[in-house]
Amino acid sequence: MDEFDRASQVEEKHRQSCIQAVLKHARQKSREECLDCDQSIPQKRRDVGGIVRCIKCQEIEEGK
Ligand SMILES: [Zn+2]
């Protein structure tokens, strides 16, 4: 096995674990109401999965 093969194998492994992490996140059920302000989260946003906050509160949370 040469260096290139080894590198692409590592790359592939990393890619797979990223995909798994995304799928795991997506399978989590979204909340119906925002965790912070209790406003209902739009269905379109909840469909993403794993959503716990409305867009506004999520932005505040990420901006911390
Ligand atoms: Zn909110």
N, CA, C, O and the ligand as a Tripos MOL2 file, in Angstrom:
@<TRIPOS>MOLECULE
protein
  257   255    65     0     0
PROTEIN
NO_CHARGES

@<TRIPOS>ATOM
      1 N           0.8470   -1.2060    0.0000 N.3       1 MET1
      2 CA          0.0000    0.0000    0.0000 C.3       1 MET1
      3 C           0.8840    1.2580    0.0000 C.2       1 MET1
      4 O           1.7260    1.4140    0.8840 O.2       1 MET1
      5 N           0.7060    2.1280   -0.9510 N.am      2 ASP2
      6 CA          1.5370    3.3390   -0.9720 C.3       2 ASP2
      7 C           0.8730    4.4700   -0.1720 C.2       2 ASP2
      8 O          -0.2340    4.3270    0.3460 O.2       2 ASP2
      9 N           1.5740    5.5710   -0.0940 N.am      3 GLU3
     10 CA          1.0960    6.6940    0.7250 C.3       3 GLU3
     11 C          -0.2760    7.2150    0.2910 C.2       3 GLU3
     12 O          -1.1180    7.5780    1.1130 O.2       3 GLU3
     13 N          -0.4650    7.2370   -1.0150 N.am      4 PHE4
     14 CA         -1.7300    7.7680   -1.5190 C.3       4 PHE4
     15 C          -2.9160    6.9000   -1.0690 C.2       4 PHE4
     16 O          -3.9490    7.4130   -0.6390 O.2       4 PHE4
     17 N          -2.7450    5.5970   -1.1770 N.am      5 ASP5
     18 CA         -3.8150    4.6820   -0.7620 C.3       5 ASP5
     19 C          -4.1370    4.8470    0.7140 C.2       5 ASP5
     20 O          -5.2980    4.8700    1.1210 O.2       5 ASP5
     21 N          -3.0820    4.9590    1.4960 N.am      6 ARG6
     22 CA         -3.2620    5.1150    2.9310 C.3       6 ARG6
     23 C          -4.0370    6.4040    3.2350 C.2       6 ARG6
     24 O          -4.9550    6.4190    4.0550 O.2       6 ARG6
     25 N          -3.6460    7.4690    2.5600 N.am      7 ALA7
     26 CA         -4.2930    8.7680    2.7790 C.3       7 ALA7
     27 C          -5.7650    8.7210    2.3940 C.2       7 ALA7
     28 O          -6.6120    9.2600    3.1060 O.2       7 ALA7
     29 N          -6.0720    8.0800    1.2700 N.am      8 SER8
     30 CA         -7.4620    8.0620    0.8440 C.3       8 SER8
     31 C          -8.3090    7.1500    1.7310 C.2       8 SER8
     32 O          -9.5200    7.3310    1.8570 O.2       8 SER8
     33 N          -7.6540    6.1810    2.3320 N.am      9 GLN9
     34 CA         -8.3850    5.2970    3.2430 C.3       9 GLN9
     35 C          -8.7680    6.0520    4.5160 C.2       9 GLN9
     36 O          -9.8780    5.9120    5.0290 O.2       9 GLN9
     37 N          -7.8360    6.8430    5.0080 N.am     10 VAL10
     38 CA         -8.0990    7.6760    6.1910 C.3      10 VAL10
     39 C          -9.2060    8.6740    5.8670 C.2      10 VAL10
     40 O         -10.1230    8.8950    6.6580 O.2      10 VAL10
     41 N          -9.0960    9.2590    4.6980 N.am     11 GLU11
     42 CA        -10.0800   10.2280    4.2250 C.3      11 GLU11
     43 C         -11.4750    9.6050    4.2030 C.2      11 GLU11
     44 O         -12.4440   10.2100    4.6630 O.2      11 GLU11
     45 N         -11.5620    8.4090    3.6720 N.am     12 GLU12
     46 CA        -12.8360    7.7080    3.5570 C.3      12 GLU12
     47 C         -13.4230    7.4130    4.9290 C.2      12 GLU12
     48 O         -14.6240    7.5700    5.1480 O.2      12 GLU12
     49 N         -12.5860    6.9940    5.8310 N.am     13 LYS13
     50 CA        -13.0210    6.6880    7.1950 C.3      13 LYS13
     51 C         -13.5970    7.9360    7.8560 C.2      13 LYS13
     52 O         -14.6420    7.8910    8.5050 O.2      13 LYS13
     53 N         -12.8960    9.0450    7.6750 N.am     14 HIS14
     54 CA        -13.3240   10.3210    8.2420 C.3      14 HIS14
     55 C         -14.6660   10.7470    7.6430 C.2      14 HIS14
     56 O         -15.5580   11.2210    8.3470 O.2      14 HIS14
     57 N         -14.7820   10.5680    6.3420 N.am     15 ARG15
     58 CA        -16.0120   10.9430    5.6320 C.3      15 ARG15
     59 C         -17.2030   10.1480    6.1770 C.2      15 ARG15
     60 O         -18.2800   10.6970    6.4120 O.2      15 ARG15
     61 N         -16.9880    8.8610    6.3700 N.am     16 GLN16
     62 CA        -18.0560    7.9940    6.8740 C.3      16 GLN16
     63 C         -18.5140    8.4160    8.2690 C.2      16 GLN16
     64 O         -19.7100    8.4450    8.5590 O.2      16 GLN16
     65 N         -17.5470    8.7410    9.1300 N.am     17 SER17
     66 CA        -17.9350    9.1200   10.4890 C.3      17 SER17
     67 C         -18.6710   10.4520   10.5040 C.2      17 SER17
     68 O         -19.5250   10.6830   11.3590 O.2      17 SER17
     69 N         -18.3450   11.3230    9.5650 N.am     18 CYS18
     70 CA        -19.0660   12.5860    9.4400 C.3      18 CYS18
     71 C         -20.5070   12.3250    9.0210 C.2      18 CYS18
     72 O         -21.4370   12.9240    9.5600 O.2      18 CYS18
     73 N         -20.6800   11.4430    8.0720 N.am     19 ILE19
     74 CA        -22.0230   11.1000    7.5860 C.3      19 ILE19
     75 C         -22.8390   10.5000    8.7290 C.2      19 ILE19
     76 O         -24.0060   10.8450    8.9160 O.2      19 ILE19
     77 N         -22.2220    9.6060    9.4850 N.am     20 GLN20
     78 CA        -22.9170    8.9780   10.6100 C.3      20 GLN20
     79 C         -23.3570   10.0170   11.6300 C.2      20 GLN20
     80 O         -24.4660    9.9420   12.1590 O.2      20 GLN20
     81 N         -22.4930   10.9860   11.9060 N.am     21 ALA21
     82 CA        -22.8090   12.0290   12.8770 C.3      21 ALA21
     83 C         -23.9940   12.8620   12.4030 C.2      21 ALA21
     84 O         -24.8660   13.2220   13.1940 O.2      21 ALA21
     85 N         -24.0200   13.1620   11.1230 N.am     22 VAL22
     86 CA        -25.1180   13.9380   10.5470 C.3      22 VAL22
     87 C         -26.4240   13.1470   10.6320 C.2      22 VAL22
     88 O         -27.4610   13.6930   11.0090 O.2      22 VAL22
     89 N         -26.3700   11.8710   10.2850 N.am     23 LEU23
     90 CA        -27.5660   11.0340   10.3200 C.3      23 LEU23
     91 C         -28.1010   10.9130   11.7400 C.2      23 LEU23
     92 O         -29.3100   10.9750   11.9640 O.2      23 LEU23
     93 N         -27.2040   10.7420   12.6860 N.am     24 LYS24
     94 CA        -27.5950   10.6190   14.0880 C.3      24 LYS24
     95 C         -28.3210   11.8750   14.5350 C.2      24 LYS24
     96 O         -29.3380   11.8140   15.2250 O.2      24 LYS24
     97 N         -27.7790   13.0130   14.1290 N.am     25 HIS25
     98 CA        -28.3720   14.2940   14.4860 C.3      25 HIS25
     99 C         -29.7560   14.4200   13.8440 C.2      25 HIS25
    100 O         -30.7030   14.8770   14.4830 O.2      25 HIS25
    101 N         -29.8620   14.0180   12.5960 N.am     26 ALA26
    102 CA        -31.1090   14.1730   11.8570 C.3      26 ALA26
    103 C         -32.2170   13.2820   12.4050 C.2      26 ALA26
    104 O         -33.3990   13.6030   12.2850 O.2      26 ALA26
    105 N         -31.8300   12.1660   13.0030 N.am     27 ARG27
    106 CA        -32.8440   11.2540   13.5310 C.3      27 ARG27
    107 C         -33.4660   11.7480   14.8220 C.2      27 ARG27
    108 O         -34.5420   11.2970   15.2160 O.2      27 ARG27
    109 N         -32.7830   12.6820   15.4830 N.am     28 GLN28
    110 CA        -33.3350   13.1940   16.7210 C.3      28 GLN28
    111 C         -34.5810   14.0110   16.4280 C.2      28 GLN28
    112 O         -34.6410   14.7640   15.4560 O.2      28 GLN28
    113 N         -35.5660   13.8460   17.2860 N.am     29 LYS29
    114 CA        -36.8180   14.5410   17.0700 C.3      29 LYS29
    115 C         -36.6830   16.0180   17.4330 C.2      29 LYS29
    116 O         -36.0420   16.3790   18.4200 O.2      29 LYS29
    117 N         -37.2980   16.8500   16.6190 N.am     30 SER30
    118 CA        -37.2770   18.2760   16.9170 C.3      30 SER30
    119 C         -38.3450   18.6100   17.9450 C.2      30 SER30
    120 O         -39.3600   17.9200   18.0420 O.2      30 SER30
    121 N         -38.1160   19.6590   18.7020 N.am     31 ARG31
    122 CA        -39.1230   20.1240   19.6500 C.3      31 ARG31
    123 C         -40.2020   20.8870   18.9020 C.2      31 ARG31
    124 O         -39.9500   21.4490   17.8360 O.2      31 ARG31
    125 N         -41.4060   20.9050   19.4610 N.am     32 GLU32
    126 CA        -42.4820   21.6650   18.8230 C.3      32 GLU32
    127 C         -42.3830   23.1360   19.1830 C.2      32 GLU32
    128 O         -42.7300   24.0150   18.3950 O.2      32 GLU32
    129 N         -41.8940   23.3840   20.4060 N.am     33 GLU33
    130 CA        -41.7270   24.7730   20.8310 C.3      33 GLU33
    131 C         -40.2540   25.0660   21.1240 C.2      33 GLU33
    132 O         -39.4730   24.1870   21.4890 O.2      33 GLU33
    133 N         -39.9230   26.3120   20.9500 N.am     34 CYS34
    134 CA        -38.5480   26.7490   21.2080 C.3      34 CYS34
    135 C         -38.1920   26.5500   22.6790 C.2      34 CYS34
    136 O         -38.9790   26.8550   23.5750 O.2      34 CYS34
    137 N         -37.0050   26.0370   22.8990 N.am     35 LEU35
    138 CA        -36.5120   25.7770   24.2510 C.3      35 LEU35
    139 C         -36.4110   27.0590   25.0750 C.2      35 LEU35
    140 O         -36.5950   27.0370   26.2920 O.2      35 LEU35
    141 N         -36.1220   28.1600   24.4150 N.am     36 ASP36
    142 CA        -35.8690   29.4130   25.1280 C.3      36 ASP36
    143 C         -37.0770   30.3340   25.2170 C.2      36 ASP36
    144 O         -37.3140   30.9260   26.2710 O.2      36 ASP36
    145 N         -37.8460   30.4710   24.1460 N.am     37 CYS37
    146 CA        -38.9250   31.4670   24.1570 C.3      37 CYS37
    147 C         -40.3180   30.8530   24.0150 C.2      37 CYS37
    148 O         -41.3140   31.5750   23.9880 O.2      37 CYS37
    149 N         -40.3920   29.5130   23.9230 N.am     38 ASP38
    150 CA        -41.6780   28.8010   23.8640 C.3      38 ASP38
    151 C         -42.5340   29.1010   22.6400 C.2      38 ASP38
    152 O         -43.7100   28.7400   22.5920 O.2      38 ASP38
    153 N         -41.9480   29.7550   21.6670 N.am     39 GLN39
    154 CA        -42.6980   29.9720   20.4340 C.3      39 GLN39
    155 C         -42.6590   28.6970   19.6140 C.2      39 GLN39
    156 O         -41.6770   27.9570   19.6570 O.2      39 GLN39
    157 N         -43.7240   28.4340   18.8650 N.am     40 SER40
    158 CA        -43.7320   27.2090   18.0770 C.3      40 SER40
    159 C         -42.7180   27.3110   16.9400 C.2      40 SER40
    160 O         -42.5760   28.3520   16.2990 O.2      40 SER40
    161 N         -42.0220   26.2040   16.7130 N.am     41 ILE41
    162 CA        -41.0110   26.1430   15.6620 C.3      41 ILE41
    163 C         -41.7070   25.7050   14.3770 C.2      41 ILE41
    164 O         -42.4330   24.7110   14.3830 O.2      41 ILE41
    165 N         -41.4990   26.4300   13.2700 N.am     42 PRO42
    166 CA        -42.1540   26.0720   12.0100 C.3      42 PRO42
    167 C         -41.8470   24.6330   11.5780 C.2      42 PRO42
    168 O         -40.7240   24.1510   11.7290 O.2      42 PRO42
    169 N         -42.8610   23.9670   11.0430 N.am     43 GLN43
    170 CA        -42.7130   22.5700   10.6150 C.3      43 GLN43
    171 C         -41.5250   22.3930    9.6740 C.2      43 GLN43
    172 O         -40.7830   21.4150    9.7600 O.2      43 GLN43
    173 N         -41.3650   23.3550    8.7820 N.am     44 LYS44
    174 CA        -40.2860   23.2760    7.7960 C.3      44 LYS44
    175 C         -38.9210   23.1840    8.4800 C.2      44 LYS44
    176 O         -38.0250   22.4710    8.0290 O.2      44 LYS44
    177 N         -38.7930   23.9250    9.5790 N.am     45 ARG45
    178 CA        -37.5310   23.9180   10.3290 C.3      45 ARG45
    179 C         -37.4070   22.6260   11.1350 C.2      45 ARG45
    180 O         -36.3190   22.0610   11.2370 O.2      45 ARG45
    181 N         -38.5120   22.1600   11.7040 N.am     46 ARG46
    182 CA        -38.4800   20.9480   12.5230 C.3      46 ARG46
    183 C         -38.1440   19.7120   11.7020 C.2      46 ARG46
    184 O         -37.5890   18.7410   12.2170 O.2      46 ARG46
    185 N         -38.4840   19.7610   10.4220 N.am     47 ASP47
    186 CA        -38.2170   18.6190    9.5310 C.3      47 ASP47
    187 C         -36.7310   18.2800    9.4400 C.2      47 ASP47
    188 O         -36.3570   17.1540    9.1100 O.2      47 ASP47
    189 N         -35.8960   19.2700    9.7370 N.am     48 VAL48
    190 CA        -34.4420   19.0520    9.6950 C.3      48 VAL48
    191 C         -34.0440   18.0080   10.7340 C.2      48 VAL48
    192 O         -33.1210   17.2220   10.5200 O.2      48 VAL48
    193 N         -34.7560   18.0140   11.8660 N.am     49 GLY49
    194 CA        -34.4630   17.0660   12.9410 C.3      49 GLY49
    195 C         -33.4950   17.6350   13.9520 C.2      49 GLY49
    196 O         -32.5630   18.3580   13.6000 O.2      49 GLY49
    197 N         -33.7200   17.3070   15.2020 N.am     50 GLY50
    198 CA        -32.8110   17.7430   16.2580 C.3      50 GLY50
    199 C         -32.8820   19.2290   16.5610 C.2      50 GLY50
    200 O         -31.9880   19.7790   17.2040 O.2      50 GLY50
    201 N         -33.9510   19.8860   16.0950 N.am     51 ILE51
    202 CA        -34.0960   21.3240   16.3210 C.3      51 ILE51
    203 C         -34.7530   21.5700   17.6780 C.2      51 ILE51
    204 O         -35.8010   20.9990   17.9790 O.2      51 ILE51
    205 N         -34.1420   22.4080   18.4800 N.am     52 VAL52
    206 CA        -34.7100   22.6930   19.8020 C.3      52 VAL52
    207 C         -35.0470   24.1690   19.9970 C.2      52 VAL52
    208 O         -35.7040   24.5370   20.9700 O.2      52 VAL52
    209 N         -34.5940   25.0100   19.0690 N.am     53 ARG53
    210 CA        -34.8430   26.4410   19.2140 C.3      53 ARG53
    211 C         -35.3410   27.0470   17.9080 C.2      53 ARG53
    212 O         -35.0820   26.5230   16.8250 O.2      53 ARG53
    213 N         -36.0620   28.1640   18.0290 N.am     54 CYS54
    214 CA        -36.4550   28.9030   16.8390 C.3      54 CYS54
    215 C         -35.1980   29.5430   16.2400 C.2      54 CYS54
    216 O         -34.1430   29.5730   16.8740 O.2      54 CYS54
    217 N         -35.3240   30.0440   15.0360 N.am     55 ILE55
    218 CA        -34.1600   30.5930   14.3420 C.3      55 ILE55
    219 C         -33.5150   31.7200   15.1510 C.2      55 ILE55
    220 O         -32.2920   31.8000   15.2710 O.2      55 ILE55
    221 N         -34.3680   32.5880   15.7030 N.am     56 LYS56
    222 CA        -33.8680   33.7380   16.4680 C.3      56 LYS56
    223 C         -33.0370   33.3000   17.6720 C.2      56 LYS56
    224 O         -31.9300   33.7940   17.8830 O.2      56 LYS56
    225 N         -33.5800   32.3700   18.4580 N.am     57 CYS57
    226 CA        -32.8700   31.9130   19.6570 C.3      57 CYS57
    227 C         -31.6260   31.1080   19.2900 C.2      57 CYS57
    228 O         -30.6150   31.1440   19.9910 O.2      57 CYS57
    229 N         -31.7250   30.3780   18.1730 N.am     58 GLN58
    230 CA        -30.5680   29.6090   17.7270 C.3      58 GLN58
    231 C         -29.4120   30.5420   17.3750 C.2      58 GLN58
    232 O         -28.2540   30.2590   17.6830 O.2      58 GLN58
    233 N         -29.7410   31.6450   16.7320 N.am     59 GLU59
    234 CA        -28.7150   32.6150   16.3510 C.3      59 GLU59
    235 C         -28.0830   33.2330   17.5910 C.2      59 GLU59
    236 O         -26.8700   33.4390   17.6390 O.2      59 GLU59
    237 N         -28.9010   33.5260   18.5890 N.am     60 ILE60
    238 CA        -28.3830   34.0780   19.8480 C.3      60 ILE60
    239 C         -27.4530   33.0670   20.5020 C.2      60 ILE60
    240 O         -26.3620   33.4060   20.9600 O.2      60 ILE60
    241 N         -27.9130   31.8040   20.5370 N.am     61 GLU61
    242 CA        -27.1350   30.7270   21.1390 C.3      61 GLU61
    243 C         -25.7840   30.5580   20.4380 C.2      61 GLU61
    244 O         -24.7520   30.4160   21.0950 O.2      61 GLU61
    245 N         -25.7970   30.5750   19.1140 N.am     62 GLU62
    246 CA        -24.5560   30.3800   18.3580 C.3      62 GLU62
    247 C         -23.6590   31.6030   18.4010 C.2      62 GLU62
    248 O         -22.4500   31.5100   18.1920 O.2      62 GLU62
    249 N         -24.2610   32.7460   18.6740 N.am     63 GLY63
    250 CA        -23.4870   33.9870   18.7100 C.3      63 GLY63
    251 C         -22.7420   34.1940   20.0200 C.2      63 GLY63
    252 O         -21.9440   35.1200   20.1640 O.2      63 GLY63
    253 N         -23.0210   33.3090   20.9700 N.am     64 LYS64
    254 CA        -22.4090   33.4550   22.2960 C.3      64 LYS64
    255 C         -20.8980   33.3750   22.2620 C.2      64 LYS64
    256 O         -20.2510   33.4810   23.3040 O.2      64 LYS64
    257 ZN        -37.0330   31.0450   20.4830 Zn       65 ZN65
@<TRIPOS>BOND
     1     1     2 1
     2     2     3 1
     3     3     4 2
     4     3     5 am
     5     5     6 1
     6     6     7 1
     7     7     8 2
     8     7     9 am
     9     9    10 1
    10    10    11 1
    11    11    12 2
    12    11    13 am
    13    13    14 1
    14    14    15 1
    15    15    16 2
    16    15    17 am
    17    17    18 1
    18    18    19 1
    19    19    20 2
    20    19    21 am
    21    21    22 1
    22    22    23 1
    23    23    24 2
    24    23    25 am
    25    25    26 1
    26    26    27 1
    27    27    28 2
    28    27    29 am
    29    29    30 1
    30    30    31 1
    31    31    32 2
    32    31    33 am
    33    33    34 1
    34    34    35 1
    35    35    36 2
    36    35    37 am
    37    37    38 1
    38    38    39 1
    39    39    40 2
    40    39    41 am
    41    41    42 1
    42    42    43 1
    43    43    44 2
    44    43    45 am
    45    45    46 1
    46    46    47 1
    47    47    48 2
    48    47    49 am
    49    49    50 1
    50    50    51 1
    51    51    52 2
    52    51    53 am
    53    53    54 1
    54    54    55 1
    55    55    56 2
    56    55    57 am
    57    57    58 1
    58    58    59 1
    59    59    60 2
    60    59    61 am
    61    61    62 1
    62    62    63 1
    63    63    64 2
    64    63    65 am
    65    65    66 1
    66    66    67 1
    67    67    68 2
    68    67    69 am
    69    69    70 1
    70    70    71 1
    71    71    72 2
    72    71    73 am
    73    73    74 1
    74    74    75 1
    75    75    76 2
    76    75    77 am
    77    77    78 1
    78    78    79 1
    79    79    80 2
    80    79    81 am
    81    81    82 1
    82    82    83 1
    83    83    84 2
    84    83    85 am
    85    85    86 1
    86    86    87 1
    87    87    88 2
    88    87    89 am
    89    89    90 1
    90    90    91 1
    91    91    92 2
    92    91    93 am
    93    93    94 1
    94    94    95 1
    95    95    96 2
    96    95    97 am
    97    97    98 1
    98    98    99 1
    99    99   100 2
   100    99   101 am
   101   101   102 1
   102   102   103 1
   103   103   104 2
   104   103   105 am
   105   105   106 1
   106   106   107 1
   107   107   108 2
   108   107   109 am
   109   109   110 1
   110   110   111 1
   111   111   112 2
   112   111   113 am
   113   113   114 1
   114   114   115 1
   115   115   116 2
   116   115   117 am
   117   117   118 1
   118   118   119 1
   119   119   120 2
   120   119   121 am
   121   121   122 1
   122   122   123 1
   123   123   124 2
   124   123   125 am
   125   125   126 1
   126   126   127 1
   127   127   128 2
   128   127   129 am
   129   129   130 1
   130   130   131 1
   131   131   132 2
   132   131   133 am
   133   133   134 1
   134   134   135 1
   135   135   136 2
   136   135   137 am
   137   137   138 1
   138   138   139 1
   139   139   140 2
   140   139   141 am
   141   141   142 1
   142   142   143 1
   143   143   144 2
   144   143   145 am
   145   145   146 1
   146   146   147 1
   147   147   148 2
   148   147   149 am
   149   149   150 1
   150   150   151 1
   151   151   152 2
   152   151   153 am
   153   153   154 1
   154   154   155 1
   155   155   156 2
   156   155   157 am
   157   157   158 1
   158   158   159 1
   159   159   160 2
   160   159   161 am
   161   161   162 1
   162   162   163 1
   163   163   164 2
   164   163   165 am
   165   165   166 1
   166   166   167 1
   167   167   168 2
   168   167   169 am
   169   169   170 1
   170   170   171 1
   171   171   172 2
   172   171   173 am
   173   173   174 1
   174   174   175 1
   175   175   176 2
   176   175   177 am
   177   177   178 1
   178   178   179 1
   179   179   180 2
   180   179   181 am
   181   181   182 1
   182   182   183 1
   183   183   184 2
   184   183   185 am
   185   185   186 1
   186   186   187 1
   187   187   188 2
   188   187   189 am
   189   189   190 1
   190   190   191 1
   191   191   192 2
   192   191   193 am
   193   193   194 1
   194   194   195 1
   195   195   196 2
   196   195   197 am
   197   197   198 1
   198   198   199 1
   199   199   200 2
   200   199   201 am
   201   201   202 1
   202   202   203 1
   203   203   204 2
   204   203   205 am
   205   205   206 1
   206   206   207 1
   207   207   208 2
   208   207   209 am
   209   209   210 1
   210   210   211 1
   211   211   212 2
   212   211   213 am
   213   213   214 1
   214   214   215 1
   215   215   216 2
   216   215   217 am
   217   217   218 1
   218   218   219 1
   219   219   220 2
   220   219   221 am
   221   221   222 1
   222   222   223 1
   223   223   224 2
   224   223   225 am
   225   225   226 1
   226   226   227 1
   227   227   228 2
   228   227   229 am
   229   229   230 1
   230   230   231 1
   231   231   232 2
   232   231   233 am
   233   233   234 1
   234   234   235 1
   235   235   236 2
   236   235   237 am
   237   237   238 1
   238   238   239 1
   239   239   240 2
   240   239   241 am
   241   241   242 1
   242   242   243 1
   243   243   244 2
   244   243   245 am
   245   245   246 1
   246   246   247 1
   247   247   248 2
   248   247   249 am
   249   249   250 1
   250   250   251 1
   251   251   252 2
   252   251   253 am
   253   253   254 1
   254   254   255 1
   255   255   256 2
@<TRIPOS>SUBSTRUCTURE
     1 MET1         2 RESIDUE 1 A MET
     2 ASP2         6 RESIDUE 1 A ASP
     3 GLU3        10 RESIDUE 1 A GLU
     4 PHE4        14 RESIDUE 1 A PHE
     5 ASP5        18 RESIDUE 1 A ASP
     6 ARG6        22 RESIDUE 1 A ARG
     7 ALA7        26 RESIDUE 1 A ALA
     8 SER8        30 RESIDUE 1 A SER
     9 GLN9        34 RESIDUE 1 A GLN
    10 VAL10       38 RESIDUE 1 A VAL
    11 GLU11       42 RESIDUE 1 A GLU
    12 GLU12       46 RESIDUE 1 A GLU
    13 LYS13       50 RESIDUE 1 A LYS
    14 HIS14       54 RESIDUE 1 A HIS
    15 ARG15       58 RESIDUE 1 A ARG
    16 GLN16       62 RESIDUE 1 A GLN
    17 SER17       66 RESIDUE 1 A SER
    18 CYS18       70 RESIDUE 1 A CYS
    19 ILE19       74 RESIDUE 1 A ILE
    20 GLN20       78 RESIDUE 1 A GLN
    21 ALA21       82 RESIDUE 1 A ALA
    22 VAL22       86 RESIDUE 1 A VAL
    23 LEU23       90 RESIDUE 1 A LEU
    24 LYS24       94 RESIDUE 1 A LYS
    25 HIS25       98 RESIDUE 1 A HIS
    26 ALA26      102 RESIDUE 1 A ALA
    27 ARG27      106 RESIDUE 1 A ARG
    28 GLN28      110 RESIDUE 1 A GLN
    29 LYS29      114 RESIDUE 1 A LYS
    30 SER30      118 RESIDUE 1 A SER
    31 ARG31      122 RESIDUE 1 A ARG
    32 GLU32      126 RESIDUE 1 A GLU
    33 GLU33      130 RESIDUE 1 A GLU
    34 CYS34      134 RESIDUE 1 A CYS
    35 LEU35      138 RESIDUE 1 A LEU
    36 ASP36      142 RESIDUE 1 A ASP
    37 CYS37      146 RESIDUE 1 A CYS
    38 ASP38      150 RESIDUE 1 A ASP
    39 GLN39      154 RESIDUE 1 A GLN
    40 SER40      158 RESIDUE 1 A SER
    41 ILE41      162 RESIDUE 1 A ILE
    42 PRO42      166 RESIDUE 1 A PRO
    43 GLN43      170 RESIDUE 1 A GLN
    44 LYS44      174 RESIDUE 1 A LYS
    45 ARG45      178 RESIDUE 1 A ARG
    46 ARG46      182 RESIDUE 1 A ARG
    47 ASP47      186 RESIDUE 1 A ASP
    48 VAL48      190 RESIDUE 1 A VAL
    49 GLY49      194 RESIDUE 1 A GLY
    50 GLY50      198 RESIDUE 1 A GLY
    51 ILE51      202 RESIDUE 1 A ILE
    52 VAL52      206 RESIDUE 1 A VAL
    53 ARG53      210 RESIDUE 1 A ARG
    54 CYS54      214 RESIDUE 1 A CYS
    55 ILE55      218 RESIDUE 1 A ILE
    56 LYS56      222 RESIDUE 1 A LYS
    57 CYS57      226 RESIDUE 1 A CYS
    58 GLN58      230 RESIDUE 1 A GLN
    59 GLU59      234 RESIDUE 1 A GLU
    60 ILE60      238 RESIDUE 1 A ILE
    61 GLU61      242 RESIDUE 1 A GLU
    62 GLU62      246 RESIDUE 1 A GLU
    63 GLY63      250 RESIDUE 1 A GLY
    64 LYS64      254 RESIDUE 1 A LYS
    65 ZN65       257 GROUP 0 **** ****
